[in-house]
Amino acid sequence: MVMEGLGDSLRSTLKKLANAGHIDAALIKEVARDIQRALISADMNVRQVLALSKVIEKRALEEKPLAGMSNREHVIQIVHDELVKILGAPRQIPLKKQTIMMVGLYGQGKTTTTGKLALHFKKKGMRVAVIAADVHRPAAHDQLKQLADKVQVGFYGEKGETDAAGIVTRGLAELKKKTDIVIVDTAGRDKLEDSLIEEMKQIFTAAKPDEKFLVMDAAVGQQAESQAKAFHDAVQVTGVIITKLDGTAKGGGALSAVAATQAPVVFIGTGEHVDELEALDPKRFIGRLLGMGDLEALLEKAKAATEGTDADKMARKMLSGRFTLDDMRQQMDMVAKMGPLGKVASMLPGQMGQMLQGRDMEGTQVKMRTYRVILDSMTPQEREEPNLIKAPRIGRIARGSGRTTNEVRELLKYYETTKGMMKGFGSNRKLQRQMMRGMPGQRGGGMAGGR
């Protein structure tokens, strides 16, 4: 999970509120101090943290809860709202014909992020291409070409050419007519130097970009603010992308310091894979940190996972009580498409998500992959009619999959348990009628209303 250490600390602090017999001034002060320690440990700006904790304490002591809201819920909502304010209002990048320029220091993840961003816009239905304008790092051209091929977007580069602005000019001339969005990858340096600033300005003049994204490693810490301002002065940065936010406990520095500048955080990198880039929505991001979940993101992942499958057909089979090993394999594939189970669990709200995050999610994921290998070693008839799988077939399936006979039996036991749940669901006529009405417990709705 992104910034797992900070999330654990904040959720532990909020548990004090949930478990308290009553909310008083002493508890509120203690919670404010705990939040201070958690945020400072995550490398957030100290002045900002102190100001934040004072506001939380003042509001919690002076404001009255809204109608229907308990004191505990009121304080938790205040903590959520004030953390969201640090990150500012979300900024949606418009889906239109445009040029995007990527800037940042060396080693911050610009080239990889260029590929991720290209995939993000491609998924939105845009025609995308990238330009390799990093003429100083020998591997940059080939790396970006490989990423472009992987995500299947256009590419322009001139290997061996040293005139970055010239590459951009010629690349745009070739790509713009057949492309909606062109993303320009630029060079970096170990530190801000006059030569880097000058080259950026030349590329800026050649590209006339609509968006200028500063790419910044989450571990940059308190230096984030000065770096952001320097790049902003050079090319008028319109947004910041924070990379490697999943691999550090110190991402708070980049989040808070950058958000304090004129350039909002627009995307965050949540993993190494090319599809692990998220548009930053402060409310949803903070909600996940505090254990409130992110059902909207979960639904988006579920929708993407069901693309290319007949979800209605699967639902009808569930209602009929018929459930085969092929159906179970399809379910497992859909879950796998949603990403690491730990990230999926972090999107579930409240105790459900926290309970799942506390389990061995990686072990569960490994088990699912093992089951998938075993299922692939079965014949289509065996997956459709699991009752055929007796001892001789179990031995053959185990040998074919490279697993043990015990693991095959474990899979079959798991299948029978799952099938029993589906059968129980399918025989629950009352629940079926409620689902078809759309409003559980209501009369007169949906298909049953005409009787």
N, C-alpha and C positions, 0 to 999 in steps of 0.2 A: 504493500500500500504506500502511496505517496506520503512522505513525512510521517511515517508510522510512529516514531518516537514522540513527536509533538502531539499527535492524535491520542496516543496512550495517556500522556500526561494530562491533557485537557479533559479526556473522558473520566480519568480517575478523580480529577478535581470536581467535576460535575456530579460524580457519585456521592460526594459528601452532601451535596444539596438534596439529592434524591433520598438518601438514607437518614437525613436529619429529622428529629422529632418536630422541630420548629425552626424557622428562619429568624435569626436575630443579628444584631450589628456585629457581634464577635465572629459569627460564622461568615458573614459577608466579607469582613476584613481578611479572614483567613483564606477564603476562596480567591480574593483579589491578589493576595501575596503568592498563592500557588500558581495563578495564571502568570504573574510576573516571572516567576522562576522558570516556568515551562517555555515561555516565549523567549526569554533571554538565553536559555539553553539552546534554543533553535536558532540563535544568532540574529534575532530581530533587533532593530535599532533600540538602544536602551532608553533614550528620551521618549521615543514613541510608545514603548511598553509602559513606562511610568505614567505617561499621560493617559494611556488607555485604561490602566488599572484604576486610576483615580476617577475617571468617568464612570466606569462600571460600578465602583463602590458608591459614588454619589447618586447615580440613578437608582441603584438597588435599594438604597436607604430612603430616598425621598419620593420616588414615583410609586403610585399605587397600581396594582395589577388591573388589567382590563377585566371586564365582566366575564365570568366563567373561567378565568385563569387563576391557578393557585400561585402562592408566593414562590414556590420552587420553579414552576414553569416560567414565571415572570422573570426571575433572575437569570435562568438559562437563556431565555429569549434576548435579554439585554447583552449577555456575553456574546451570543451569536451575532446580534446586530452590530455591536462595536467592532468585532473582528472583521466583519464584512466591510465596514467603513474604511478600514486600513487599505483594503485592496481596491476600493473605489467601485464605480459603476462598470458593468461589463460592456465591452465594445465588440459589436458584431462586425466582422469584415465583410463588406458587401460582395455579393456574387455578381460581378460585372467584368467587362473587358478592362484589364489593368496590368500594370507592370509592378512587380514587387522586388525590392532590393534588400538583400540580406547582408548585415554588417556585424562585426564583433571581433574580439581578439582571437589569437591562435588557440586551438584546442577547446573551443567552447561548444563545438558540435554544429557549426553552420552548415556544412555539406550534408551531413546526415539529416538535419532538420529541413533542409531544402527538399530532400526526397520525401520526407514525411508530409511536409506542407503540400507538395505536389499531389500526393495521394489523397490528402484531405479534400482538396478542391475537386479532384477528379471524381471522388465519391459524391460530390454535390452536383455532378452533371456538367462540370466545366471542362473545356478543352485546355489542357495544361502543357507547358513546355518549360525546360530549364536551360540556363546558359551558364557554362563553366568559365567564370571570369577570375578565378584564383590562379594567377600565373606564377606564383612563387612556390607553392607546395607541389612537388612533382606528381604526387599520387592523386591530387584533387580532381584532375580531369577524368581519370579512369574511374575513380570512386563515384563521381556524380553520374558518369555514363552508365555504370552498373546499376545504380539506384534508379535512374530513369528507365532502363530496360525492365527492371524488376516491377516497378509500379505502372509500366506501360504508358509513359508520357513522352512528349517530344524532347529532343536534346540538341544543343548546339555548342560546339567547342572547337578550338583550334590548338591542338597539342603542339607545344614548342613555341607558340607565339607569346611575346612578352608585353604587348600593348593591350592591357585589359580593357580600356575604353573602346579601342578599335574592335575588339571581339564583341563587345556588347552592342555597338552600333550595327555591325554586320549581322549579328545574331537576331536582333530585333527586326531588321529589314527582311530577314528570311522567314521569321516565325510569326510576326504579328498578324498577317492576313489570314492565317489558318489556325490561329490559337486565341483563346479567350484570355488566359492568364499566363504571363511569362515571369518566371522567378529567376533572379540573377544572383548566383552564388559568388561572393567576393573573397578576397584574401584577408588574412588577419596578421597580427604580429604578436610577439610575446608581451608587448606593452604598447601603450599609445605613443606612436612616433609621428613626426612630421610627414615622413614618407607615406605612412598609412593614411593619414588624414588627406594628403594631397591626392593620392590615388582614388580614395573614396569620392572626393569632390569631382574628379574627372569622370568617374563612372556615373555619378549622380547627374552630371550635365549631359552625358551621352544617353542615359536611360530615361531621364525625366520620370522617375518612378512615382506611382500613385501612393504606394505604401513603402515605408522604410522600416524594416524589422531588425531590432538589435537582438542578437542571440547571445544568451548569457548562461554560463554554468551555475547551477544552484549553489555550488560550494564557494562561490566568489565572496559571499559574506558581506561585510560592511563596505567593501570597495565598490559594491554595486552602484551606489548613488553617484560617486564621482565619475565612474565609467559611463554610466547612462547619460549624464550631463555633457560629457565630452563628445560622445557620439551624436547627441542631440544637437549640439552647437555646430557640428560639421555637416550633417545631412538632414536635420529636422526629423528625428525618429518619430514614427507614428504608433509604434507598438513594440512590445518586448516579448520574446519567447524565452522561457526559462527551461533549460535542458537538465536531464539527469536528476530530476526532482525525486525520483524513486530511490536513488542510491545514496542519499545523504540525509543526515539529521539536521543539517545546518542550512536548509533551504529558506528559512525565515528571513535571513539577511537580504537575499535577492528579492523576495516577495515584498517586504516592507519598504526597503530602500528605493526600489524601482517604482513602486506604486506612489511614492512621495514625489516623484518627478512628474514631468508633463506627459510622459509616455506610459500608458497603461499596459499591464501584462495581458496579452491577448491569447497566448497558447502556453501550455506546459507540456514538457516531455515526461511521460510516465513509465517509460521502459525502453529497452533497446530495439524492439521490433519496429518495423516501418509504419505500422498502424497505431503505435502507442504515442499519439499526440492528441491532446484535448484542448478545445477552446475553453478558456478560463471563465467560468461563471462564479463570481465570488460567493454568492449565496449557497450554491450547490457544493462548492469546494469546502467552505467552512462547515456546512452541514455534515459532510462526510468526516471531517476532522473531529467533530463533536459527537459522532455516533448517531446523528440524525438520519443518516442514509442519503441516497440520491436515487429515488425511484425513477425519476425522469431519465437519467443516464442508463439505468438498468433496463428500462423499456426500450430505449434506443438500441442497446446491445442485443436485446432479445429480438427486436424487429430485424436487425441485420443478420442475426443467426438463422432466422427462419426464411430468408430469401432463397428462392429456388426450391422450397419444400411446400407441400400441400398441407398447411397447418389445419385447415378445416377438415380434411380427410382424417388426419391424426386425431382431432378432437372427436369426430364421429365414432372412430374405432374405440376411443376411451369410453364413450357413453354406451357403446354396445357391449363393453366388457371383453372384447377380443383384443389380445395384446401378444405379439410375437417377439422373438429375439431380434428380428429386423426392425421392429418398432423401437425396441430398447436401444439398438445401435443408432438409430436416427436421433433419438433423444440425446444420447451421449455426444454425438457429433454436434448437435445444436449447442449443448453446454460448452463443448470445447471451443467453438467459434466465439463464444462470449469473452474468452480470455482467461487468465489465471483465476482460480477459484477465490483466492484471497481478495482480489480486486472486486470480484462480483459480490462477495460477502460484505465488503465495505460499503456497498451501495444499498444494502438492506438496513432499514431503520431500527433503532432501539436495541432491545436485548437480543433479538433474533440475529442481527448482523454481528453484534459483539460476541455472541456465543459461537457462531460459526468461525469468526476470525480467530478465536482462541483454540480451535481444533487444528489437527495436522492436515491443513489444506493441501500442502504439497504431496503428502503421502496419499491423500485421496485422489489427487490428479494422476499420480503414478499408477494407482490401482485402476483408474478408468482407462488409461492407455494400455495396461495389461489386458483388461477385458476386451478392448477393441481388437487387439492382436488375436486373441482367442476366437472372437466372433468371425474374424476374417478367415480363420482356418476351417470354419464349418461350411458345409454345402448349403446352397440356397434352400434346399428342402429341409435341412436340419434347422435352419433359422426360422423357417415358416412353421415347422412342426416339431417343436423341441421335445415332445414326448418320445420321439424316435431315438434320442441320445441316451444309450445305455452304455454299460462298461466297455465293450469293444470300441465303440465310437469315441468314447471319452479318451481312451488310450491313443487313438489315431489323431484326435484333435490336439491333444497335449504334445505329441511328437511334432505335428505340423506347425504348431505355434511356438515351439521351443519353451513351453511352460510345463508345469507339473499337472498330474491328474487331479491333485487336491485343488489347484487353482481353477481348473475347469469346473469341478464340482461346486466350488465357491461361487463362481459366476452363475451356474444354474440355480443355486440356492437364492442368490440375489435376484435373479429373474423371477423365481416363483413368488418371492416376497413382493416384488414390484407388481407382478400380475395380480396378486391377491388384492393389493390396494386399488388397482384399476377396476377389478371386478366389483369390489365394494362400492366404488364410485359409480360404476355403470348400473348397479342395481338400485341405487338411491333415486327413485322416481321423483320424490319431492324436490331433491336438489336439482335434478334435471329441469323440472318445471320452473324452478326459481331462476335458473340460468337463462332459460328461454324467455322468461318474462323480462329479464334484465334488472328487475328490482326485487331482490329477495324479500319474501314475506309480504309482498304487496298483492292485492287482488286486482283483477281487471286489466293487467298489463300484458303486452306481448301477445303470443299466439293463444294463450289460454283464456284471454279476456272475453272471447266471444261466446263462451259456453254458458 
